[in-house]
Amino acid sequence: MNTGTPSNHPLAPLGLPTAIRAQAIKGLRAISIAATPEEALRAADRAEGFALGIETLRAQNPGEVEGLYLVLIGPSKRARRSWAHDWRGDSRRCVALLGATACGARSGGR
């Protein structure tokens, strides 16, 4: 089942079929090599959409789907926190890409 995935890889504990594991690895790679925050967010959205498709089709058991979400969403959340910190001085860009809460902006205010 996990043939080809190193034991220290975040997907290793999940019993994913080869095709699903390969797509999940592509999603993680796209997030990690993105040249801009916009590219990384787009890649993260695609990866989350992939996991949603697996869940919707019930292609895996719920525990494995949850594990897949956690593995795919983790890098995205870390990147968002980092960008929010970097963009504090550019609040419009931060809020447009990450949302008011991530950027420390108050709703309804400046």
N, C-alpha and C positions, 0 to 999 in steps of 0.2 A: 504493500500500500504506500509506504513512505519511501520507497526506493528512489534514490536520487536526491533526496532532501537531507542535508547534513543534520545530525542529531541536535545541534545547537540552533538550528533555524527555527523561527517562531511558528512556522507551519508544521514542524515535525510531530508535535503531539496530536495533531488532528488526523483522523483517519480519512483523508481526502483522496478520491480517485486521482489518477495521474493528470487527466485533462483539467480538472478543477484546480488542482494544486498548481499546475503550470500557469493558468490564467491569474491565479492569486499572486504568484511570484511576479508575473508581468506587471500587475497593478502596483505592488510594492516597489518594484524597480522604477516605474514611471514616476511615482511620488518622490523617490529619493534622488532621481537625476534631473528633476525639473529645474530649469534655468531661472524661472521667475516664480514668485508666489502664485500668480494667476495660473501658471501651468501646473503647479503642484496641487492647487485647489481643484482644478479640472480633473487631474489624475485621481485625486482622492474621491471626488464625486463619482467617477467612473468605477472605481474599485468598490465603493459602497453600493452602487447600482448593481454590480456583478453579484455581490453577496445577497442583495435583495432578490435578484432573479433566482439564485439557488434556493433561498428561503421560500419564495412564492411557488416554485415548482416542486418543492419538498424533495429536492434531489439529495439532501443529506438530513441526518437526524438533527433535531433542534439544538442539541449541545454542540455539535460540530459547526452548525451555522453561527451560533453565538460566538464560538471561538474564532471563526473566520472574520466576523465583524470586528472583534477586539483586535485581532492582528492587523487588519486593514485600517482601522480607524486610529490606532495608536500613533503611528507616524504623522498622520494628518493633524491630530490634536497637538502634538509636540511642536510641529511646524507653525500652527496657528498661534500658539502662545508666544513663540519666538518672534514671529512677525508682528504680533500686536505690541510687544515690547519695543521692537525696532521702529514701529510706525507711530508711536505716541505723539510725535511732533507733527505728523501728517494725518490728522484725525479723519479728514474726508476719505482718504484712500483706505485707511484702516477700517472704518465703519462700512464702506462700500464693499469691501472684500470679506471682512470677518464678522461684521455685526457689532452693534453698539456695546453689548455686554463684554465681548472679548477685548474691546478697545478701551474700556473704562468710561465710555461716554454715557451721559444721562439721557434717558428718553425724554423728548419734548423740550430739551434745552439746547444750548449751544454746543 
